[in-house]
Amino acid sequence: MDLFASSPQPLRFKELPYSFRLRQAGDSKLDSATKWEYGMLLLDKLFGHIVPVRFVAFCIVGALGVCGFISQYSRCCFKSKHAGFYFKVRPPPPSSQ
């Protein structure tokens, strides 16, 4: 895919049919790191000429963190029957002066 996406002019290609057989031994090498590298490659091909890909990756991770914080904050601070728990803000005790 990288060769086709990096070529300055459209390349001709032909698909060849292939049938995979059942795995008899070993494990798949498709892990989360490989998926991340593939996603980074796609982002580089889409946005690499405009914005550095590492910046886009940091933005994605940061946005996920902000979304997680907002969802937990809304669960804790607003009463909801789906929340399971929430905090009530109590006024400070009267001073004893």
Phi, psi and omega per residue, in radians:
M1 nan -0.662 -3.105
D2 -1.073 -0.676 3.131
L3 -1.127 -0.721 -3.140
F4 -1.224 -0.673 -3.119
A5 -1.289 -0.503 -3.090
S6 -1.533 -0.231 -3.091
S7 -1.211 2.339 3.133
P8 -1.200 -0.429 3.115
Q9 -2.133 2.666 -3.123
P10 -1.081 2.353 3.121
L11 -1.729 2.605 3.056
R12 -1.569 2.484 3.111
F13 -2.581 2.827 3.124
K14 -2.353 2.323 3.122
E15 -1.502 2.370 3.091
L16 -1.919 2.271 -3.131
P17 -1.208 2.490 3.122
Y18 -2.552 2.339 3.107
S19 -1.919 2.157 3.097
F20 -1.436 2.489 3.048
R21 -1.677 2.946 -3.129
L22 -1.169 2.494 3.111
R23 -1.254 2.279 -3.134
Q24 -1.808 -0.443 -3.127
A25 -2.666 2.728 3.067
G26 1.506 3.071 -3.133
D27 -2.089 2.817 3.088
S28 -1.221 2.530 3.111
K29 -1.676 0.136 3.104
L30 -1.496 1.636 3.136
D31 -1.960 -3.061 -3.074
S32 -1.146 -0.573 3.119
A33 -1.152 -0.692 3.116
T34 -1.166 -0.698 3.098
K35 -1.122 -0.695 3.123
W36 -1.117 -0.770 3.126
E37 -1.096 -0.689 3.110
Y38 -1.139 -0.742 3.091
G39 -1.101 -0.706 3.103
M40 -1.127 -0.648 3.091
L41 -1.115 -0.761 3.111
L42 -1.105 -0.742 3.108
L43 -1.122 -0.647 3.116
D44 -1.118 -0.689 3.134
K45 -1.247 -0.546 -3.130
L46 -1.457 -0.818 -2.995
F47 -2.046 -0.034 -3.014
G48 -1.060 -0.510 3.140
H49 -1.438 -0.199 -3.130
I50 -1.843 -0.936 -3.045
V51 -2.281 2.456 3.071
P52 -1.050 2.451 -3.050
V53 -1.156 -0.620 3.117
R54 -1.075 -0.632 3.092
F55 -1.108 -0.764 3.115
V56 -1.088 -0.723 3.132
A57 -1.112 -0.758 3.105
F58 -1.110 -0.645 3.106
C59 -1.137 -0.709 3.134
I60 -1.115 -0.821 -3.135
V61 -1.123 -0.724 3.110
G62 -1.120 -0.717 3.122
A63 -1.122 -0.672 3.081
L64 -1.112 -0.682 3.092
G65 -1.126 -0.744 3.121
V66 -1.133 -0.745 3.111
C67 -1.089 -0.721 3.103
G68 -1.116 -0.733 3.122
F69 -1.105 -0.816 -3.112
I70 -1.099 -0.698 -3.133
S71 -1.159 -0.731 3.129
Q72 -1.232 -0.664 3.107
Y73 -1.093 -0.746 -3.141
S74 -1.195 -0.572 3.090
R75 -1.171 -0.643 -3.061
C76 -1.437 -0.609 -2.967
C77 -1.713 -0.311 -3.141
F78 -2.008 2.349 -3.125
K79 -1.151 2.269 3.126
S80 -2.617 2.400 3.131
K81 -1.276 -0.220 3.113
H82 -1.609 -0.186 -3.011
A83 -1.260 -0.716 -3.101
G84 1.572 -0.520 3.066
F85 -2.745 2.657 3.050
Y86 -2.764 2.807 -3.104
F87 -1.815 2.473 3.025
K88 -1.887 2.368 3.101
V89 -1.552 2.116 -3.136
R90 -1.745 2.528 3.070
P91 -1.201 2.682 3.138
P92 -1.142 2.654 3.135
P93 -1.161 2.645 3.135
P94 -1.118 2.530 3.136
S95 -1.289 2.630 -3.072
S96 -1.723 0.553 -3.135
Q97 -1.458 nan nan
